Amino acid sequence: MVQSPQGEAFRVPCPSGATRLFAVIGHPVAQVQAPALMNRLFVDRMVDAVLVPIEVAPADFPVMIEGLKRIANLDGILVTVPYKFVACDHADHLDEAARLAGSANALRREADGSWTADNFDGVGFVQGLVGAGHDPREKVVSLVGAGGAGTSIAPALLACGARLLVLSDVSAERAMQLAGRLEVEWPRRVRVASAPAAAESDILINATPVGLRAEDPLPFGLDGVRADAVVADIIMKPAETRLLKAALARGLRVHPGIHMLSEQIELYRRFFRIP
């Protein structure tokens, strides 16, 4: 039996010799929710396939992903922290979102044996925001984190119509590099700062891994955040991160990370060409 992020239990069929394989790779990987959601998709659509989590240390990642690509009945790979940037190096083709972000969270085997990479974090996150009533169109959005997820979320926010995107990251150089790429497509709509623009932001987003562990500090402070602002987190486990708890304690609206993944499941289905 497997439990979905919503607490629903369901039975995954026993794999057979004809079962198609999918994997999600990360370090750590215990927090990932994709196996439950994807395996439920396979059950609901009566597809003989299974997705399994694989934890691999950074030094072993290149060998591991190249080995997975050589498994003949493995059709796709999902990628989570900290491998979204380096995943692009192991693809033969980059779809537009992966190319623009410079990172990927999904790789698909093609009929000719080559591999195509794409990134659905951004569109999944924005669709989740819109679905929850937090449309970023014409809003000022502060995005903390220019890593694997942030590089995908940033262009998706701008494509959706965010009026201004304020980028911050522990690496100012990384934030500047992302801003430079975005400026080409969306001039004068991106600003790099050392911290979120608390007083002017309608939406503030944590797109870093800070919050995965109980002992983690807040990814950013909440002093000066407007009472009508929304505080969002991409972290899915724990569902209520320290950041979201702190925001709720101040009476702010919050947006948890599971919405980003749940919106991506249909995107994964199409990308992996699952019937």
N, C-alpha and C positions, 0 to 999 in steps of 0.2 A: 504494500500500500504506500502511496505517496500523498503528501499533504500539499495542497496549493497554498500560495501566499494568503489566500482568503480563508484558509482553514478547512477547505473542503478536501475530503479524502477520496482517492480513486485508485484503482488497480492498474498497473502497467503490465501489459501482456509479456509473457516470457519470450525473449528474443529467439529467433530461429536462424537457420543458416542463410536465409534470404533477407534478414533484417538489414535495413540501411542504417548506418551509424552517423551520428553527429556528436561533436564535442564542444565544451566550453572550457577555455584555458585561462587560468589566472593565478595570482599569488598575492593575497590568499584567494581561495575560491569557495570557502564555506558559506559566504554570504550571498552567493548568486541565487537568484530565483528563476532563472531561465529553464533549468531542467524540469521543474514542476509545470511551468506554463507550456513549454514546448511539448513535453510528453503528454500533457492533457490534450493538446492540439492533435497529436498523432492518434490518440485514442478516439477523440470525437470524430475525426475524419477517416478512421479505420485505415490508417497508413502503418505499414509494418516498418517502423523506425523507432529509434530511441536516442535520446541525447544524454550524455554523461558528463559530469564535471571532472576536470583534470587539473590538479595543482602541480605546478612546476616552478622550480627556482630559476631566477633570471639567467644564471650561467648555463642552464640546460635548455632554455627556451628555443634557441635556434635548432638544436638537434631534435627536440621534441616535435616542433611544428613540421619540420621537414619529414620526420618519420610518419606523422599522422597523414601527411599529404600522399604518402606512398601506400596507405591502406586502401585497397581497391574498393571496398564497400563503404568507405567513409565519404559522405557527400558534402559535408559542410562543417565549418569551424566558427564558433563564436569566441570573441576575445574580450577579456575584461582587464582590469588593472593588474599590472602596470604595462601591458604589452600592446596597447592600441597603436602607438607610433611605429614600433618595430614590426608590427604585423604587415604593414605596407611593403616592407622589404621582401616578404615571402609570397607576394602576389604577382602574377604576370600582367594583370590588368587592374586599373583603379577606376571605379565608377566616379561620377562627378563629386559626390559628397565626400568620398575618401580622398580624392585629389585635392579638393579645396581645404579640407581639414588637415590633411597630412597624417591622418590616422584612420584606422579601420576597426570595426567591431564584428565583422562578418566576412568570411571567405567561402566561396562556392566553387566546387569542382565543375568544370565545363566538360562537354562531351569529348573534346579533344585532349582532355587531361590537364589543361591549363587551369589556373585559379584566378578568380575575379574577387576583388575586395570592395566593400562598401561600408558606409558608416550610417547607422540609423539612430544613433543617440539623439542627434539634434532634432530631426523631424518628430521622433517619438516623444521627446520632452515637450516640444512646442504643442503638439497635438494634445498631450496630457494637460498642459496649462489651459489651452482653449476649452477643452472638454470640462474642466473644473470651474470655468467661468473667470479665468484670469488671462484673458486675451492680451498679449503684449503689444498689439497694434497701437501705434502712436504713444507708447509708454516709454519712460526712461527705465532701463534695466541695468542693474549692476550684476556682473558675472564674476565670481571669484573662482579662478582656476582656468589656466590655459593649457591644460594637459589633454589627455586622450579624449575625455568626454567634452571638456570645455571647447576644444577646437571644433567640435561638431555642433554643439549647441549654439555657439556664437553666430555663425552664418545663418542658422535656421531662424534665430530670433530676428535678425535683420531682414531676411527674406520674408518673414511674416509681417514686417512693417514696424518693428520697434523704432521709435524716433531717435533714441540715443542709446548706445551700448557702452557702459563703463567697465573696462576690463582691469582686473588686478590679479596678480600671481606672485608667489614667493620668488619667482624668477622674473625680474623686470624685463630681461632680454627676451624670454619666451613670450611674454605678453606683447612686447613691441613687435616681435616677428609675426604673431597672429594678427595684430592690428594692421600691420603693413599689408598683409594679404587681403584683409577685409576692406581696406580703404580703396583698393583697386575696383572692387565691385560696388561698394557703398561709401562713397566719399563723404567726409564731414559728418559721419554718423557714429564714429567710434572714438573713444577717449581712453587712454591708459592712465591709471591712477594707482597709488600705493595702497588704497583701501576703497571699499565700496562708497558710492556717493549716497550716504544714508539719508540726508535731508531731502534730496530731490528724486530718489528712486521710487518708482511704483512697485517694482519687483526686485528682490534681492535673491540671488541664487548661489548656493554652494555647489560647485562642480569639481570639488576636490575629494580625495578619500578621507579627509579629516572628519572623524565622526564614526568611522567603522568600529573603533575600539572604545570601550566605556571610559577609558582614561584620557581619551583625546581632548584637547582644548576646543573651544569654539573656533570654527574656521574664520569667523569675523565677529566683531562686536555689534551689539544692537543699539548702542547709545545713539540717539539722534534719528533713529528710524521713524518715519511718519506712522501715525496711528492707522492709516488706511492702506499701508503697504502690505505686500504679500512676501513671506519668506519661504523659499523653496530649497529643497535638498535633493540631490540625485541619489543619495545613499538609500538602499532598499532594506538593509538589515543592519541595525535595528530599524523597524518601520518608523518609530518616533525617535529621531536622533536627539542628541543633547541640544543642537541648534534649534530644532523644532520645539522642543520642550521649553527652552528659554523664550522663544517667540510667543508661544501660547501663554506663558506666564505673564507676558506683557500685554496680552489681549490682541496680538496680531494674528492675521490670517496666515495659515501655513499650507504648504503643498508638498506631500511626501514623494519619495523617489519611485515608488512602485508604479505610478502612473506612466513614467517614462518607459518602463519595460512592457507594461500591459499594452500600450499603444504600438509597441514594436512587433508584437507577435504576428499580426497580420502582415506587416512589412517583411518579416523573416519568411513567412509562408510563401509570399510571392517571390522573394529573392531566391529561395531555395527550390522554387518551382514545385512546392508540395501541392498535390491535387486538392 
